Amino acid sequence: MSLAEHLREFRNRLIISAVAILLFSIGGWFVAPFIWDALRAPITTIGEAHNATINYTDISSAFDLTLQVAATVGIVAASPVWLYQILAFIVPGLSGREKKYTLGFFFSAIPLFLGGCATGWFVIPHVVVLLTSFVPPEDSSFIDARTYLGFVLKLVVAVGVGFVLPVFLVLLDFIGILTAKSILKAWRWAVLLIVVFCAIVTPSTDLLSMFLLAVPLIILYFLAIGVSWVHDRGVAKREAALAAELA
């Protein structure tokens, strides 16, 4: 395929992903109130003890908030579609044998993304309780709805994306861009980047939440190395057998 054909294919897959996200976002609009109730549950729970309340600072805040929730629902619910589009765009770079593993990549990426979102959701109450605990008992905490929602959604979606990255490391190994040896060689930088990533999406003072996020990501990184090593070993054996036959 020429560069123009690649760009055309990329555009088409981008449009398909955008349409899927839009359709699921429309459905997300109807469930947004229930999701918002669940997201603000930690504030409601600690409200009496720490005088914490959610506040809307202007007329359009509630509407904008509903749109953000609906859009996030669309992104998460449409993840099978856009993840497939990403993999399908990369698949032509694989050999005939390696294309057989495409479904494995696809069905690994989806549960990892959703599992990452679930992990972020699990960590949210701990983060909220920790941060609001610094408010003195005699004071009140007026939490802006947009700021709170942005913080929560960033945590949920970012962790979901982080859980999928090891799948793409394996995919890059299958394509031949990376090798298990090169991935393993960079393990110190990878662990550092994982810790920095977790520190960004969680408050720097909440070491427990950062630890809860970093450990699974580090485990997934080394699992990606293991899968890549098995693949590289198989490729080396096939090349050795082919070389023996030619000799």
Secondary structure as GFF3:
##gff-version 3
##sequence-region A 1 247
A	DSSP	alpha_helix	3	39	.	.	.	ID=ss1
A	DSSP	alpha_helix	41	50	.	.	.	ID=ss2
A	DSSP	beta_strand	52	55	.	.	.	ID=ss3
A	DSSP	alpha_helix	61	77	.	.	.	ID=ss4
A	DSSP	alpha_helix	79	90	.	.	.	ID=ss5
A	DSSP	three_ten_helix	91	93	.	.	.	ID=ss6
A	DSSP	three_ten_helix	98	101	.	.	.	ID=ss7
A	DSSP	alpha_helix	102	132	.	.	.	ID=ss8
A	DSSP	beta_strand	141	144	.	.	.	ID=ss9
A	DSSP	alpha_helix	145	175	.	.	.	ID=ss10
A	DSSP	alpha_helix	180	185	.	.	.	ID=ss11
A	DSSP	alpha_helix	187	201	.	.	.	ID=ss12
A	DSSP	alpha_helix	207	246	.	.	.	ID=ss13
###
